[in-house]
Amino acid sequence: MKIAKLFVAALALAGLTSAASAGALDDIVKRGELRVAVQTQGPPFSLVDSKGERTGSSVELAELMAKEMGVKITFLDFDWDGLIPALLSGKADLLVADMTPTLARAMKVAFTNPYMYTGSTVFTKADGKFKTADDCKAPGTKIAVLLGATGEKEAKKAFPEADIKSYKGGGPLLLDAVNNGQADCGVNDVSAVKGQSTAYPAGTFTIMPDLLSKEPLAFATRYDEPDLLIWMNLFLDQVSIDGRLEQNLNYWVNSEDWKKDH
């Protein structure tokens, strides 16, 4: 069944009137453009590759959304802590990132159903003195996290006596901090750490096997765009059924195949 047909059925089941459908989706179609907020550098979900092109797991899924809508797509680059403000300000129609739908964030934006699950992990410099996650628990240990990310909260909980250093920007900043000695350990989404660490020589970092948490990842829009939220959920259902989501995640998240091409 086509996504459009599924959307019409969902509107009928929800008891929405024809006037209600003339909302965000109608605006996007009339404009002929889907505006999407993405993280500036957050591989493997969003990155500018060696050819200077915007790509990544979330980026390709957003491109599929625009294709299904029959409109062009425009990506708007933001640091991590700028994604939600960009959405709330109306600059973007939706945001796609490796974002956990926490209760606090859901007070501001409307999340889709989860499209995958991941978790926060600890990483250290391979040739340093911090060999395990327990080593990072020592009082005064400098731990790098992203400002406003789930890993920031998880690090404070797991390492109460550590010196938590919050960085504004993208995940590569955490790897830089650990690599150059500004931080002893780092905490971030495991998929992001694995993807972003490929910019360094193999063996630069030790990524701990155990996760600090299990977290769903979801996309988001505004609460005043219920028609777009319904459509996004139906899109995720459809690409799950037809295998396009699995193909995307297997290439970008569950393997390192993308590194050869980008």
N, C-alpha and C positions, 0 to 999 in steps of 0.2 A: 504494500500500500504506500502511495506517495505521501511525503511529509505534509503536503498541502491538504490532502484528504484527512489525514490524522488530525491536523490542526482544526479543520472545520468541525470534525466530530467532537473534539475536546471542547470547543466553544459551545456546541449544542449541549453537551453533558453538563457544562458549568453553568448553563442557563444565562449565558451572556447575550446581549442584544446585538443587532447588527451595528448599532452606534458604537458599542464598546470596541468592536474590531477596528474602528477607525482611530487607532491609537498609535503606539510607537511603530508597529509594523507598517501601517499605512504611511507614516512619515518617512520611514526608511525607503519604502518603494517609490514614493513620490520624489524623494531626493535622489534616488538612484545610487545611494551610497550607504554602506554600513561602516560606522566609525568604531574602531576597536582599540581599547587601551591595552597595551602590552608592556611588559618589563623590558627596559632597554637592553640589558644583557643578563639573561637567565637561562642559559642552556641546561637541558635540552628542550626546554619549553618555548623559549624565545631567544633568538640570537641573530646577529648580523654575521653572515658567513664570510668565507675568504673571497667570495665574489662581490661582497658588499650588498647582498640581498637579505632581507628580513625573512627568517624561516624558523622552524622549530615545531614541536608537537602541538602546542596550543595555537600557534600561528596557522598551521595547516588545517586544523579543525575549524578555525574561524574562516579561513578561505572557503572551506566546504559549506559553511553556513551561508556566506555571501552568494556562492554559486547556486545553492538551493533557493535563495530568495530572488535570484536573477538581478543582482545589483553588484556594483564594484565595491571594493573594500579599501579602506584607508586605515593604516596602523598609526597609532599615536604612542610615542615612546615616553615612558615615565620610570623614575626610580620606584622601588617597591612601595615606599610610603606615599607615593603620589598617585597610585592606581585608583584607590577608592575616591579620593577627592576629585579626580578627573571624571569619574562616573557621576558623582553627585552634582558636579557643576554643570553637567549636560554636554561637556566636550566630547564624551564618548557615549555610544549607545549601550555598550556592554564591555566587560573586561574579561580577558582570558589569561590566566596565569596559574601557577601551581599554588593556588590559595586554598587554605583550609577554611571551611565555613563555620567559624566559631560563633558562639552566641553573641559575643561582643560585636563582631563584624556584622552579624545578621540584624543588629539593631539599626544599622545604617543602610545596608544593601540587601537585595533579594538574591539568594543563591539558587542555582539549579540543583538537581539531584547530583550526587557524586558521580564522576566519570572514571575515577580510579582511587586507589588507596596507597598511601606511602607513609613516611614517618621521619622524625628528626633523628639525625645521627651525629656522633662525635667524630671529629678527625683531628689529627695531629701531624706534625712534620716527622717523616719517617726516621730521620737520623737524630731526632731530639730525645730528651729524657722522658717525655710523656708517652708511654707505650700503650696504656690502656685507659678506658674511661674512668676507672677508679683513680688513676694518677691525677686526673683533672680535678678531683674533689679536694685536693690539698688547699688549705687556706691561702688566699692571695693569688691563686692561679688566674691568669688573664685569659678570659674566654671571649672569643669574637662571635657576635650574633648580628642578625639584621634587625634594624630598628623596626618595631611593629610586627615582626614575623612571629609565627608560632614557636620557632626555635628559641626566641628570646624568652618567652614564658617558660618553656621546657628547661632551658639552661638554668634559670633562676631557681626552679624547683629541684633539679637534679644536683646542682652545685651551689648550695646555699652560702658557703664560705668563700666562694670564688669572687674574683673581680670581673663582673660582666661588662664587657665593652660593646656598646651598640653602635653599629655602623649604618649610616644613611647611604643607600645606593643598592647595588646588586650583590649577589652571592660571590662573584669573583673577588670582591673586596675582602671577604673573610679569608679566602685562600691566600691572598696577598699578605694579610696581616699575620697569619700563622707562618707563612714561608719566610717573611722578613724579620720575624722575631717580635713583632708588636703584640702578638698574642701567643699563648702556649697551646691552646686548643680552640677549635671552632665547632659551632653547632648550627646545622642547617638541614633542610630537606635532603634526604639521602639521594634521591634522583638528581637533584641539582648539584650536589657535591660530586657525584660520580661524573656527571656531564661536564661540569666546569673544571674539574681537576685535569681533564685531558689537555688543557692549554699548557700544562707543565710537563717536564720529562717524566716518564713512567717511574714510579717508585718514590716520587717526591713526598707523597702523603700516605699516612696510614688511616684508612677509613674503618672505624669500628664496626664489627658485624652485628652488634645488638642495637636495636632502635630504642630511643627514649620514649617514643609514643607511636601509636598507629593513628593515622589521620586520613580522612577523606579529602579529596581535592574536587573543587567545583568552580564553575564560571559564575558570573554575577551580572545583574542589571539593577535598575532602580525599582522601588516598590510602586512607583506610578506608571510602570510599564508591564502590567500583568499579562497582556497579550504576547509580548516579546518573551516573557519568562515561560509561558506555556509552550510557545514555539520552540524555545531552546531545549526544554526538557524532551519534547517530542523528537527534536533533531538528535539528541543524545540517545534516545531509545532506538531510533531508526538506524544510526550508524553502529550501535551495539548489535542489532539484529543482523544487519547485512555484512558485518565483518570489517567495516572501514575503521572503526575505533580500535579494534584489536590489531589491525595492520599498522595503524599509526603508532600505537604504544609499543608494539614489538620492535619497530624500527627505531623509534626515538628514545624510548625509556628502558625497555627490557634488553637492549643490546647496545653495542657500540658501532653498529653498521653505519650510522649517520656520519661518523667522523671521517670516513673515507670520501664522502661526497661533499662535505662542507668544511 
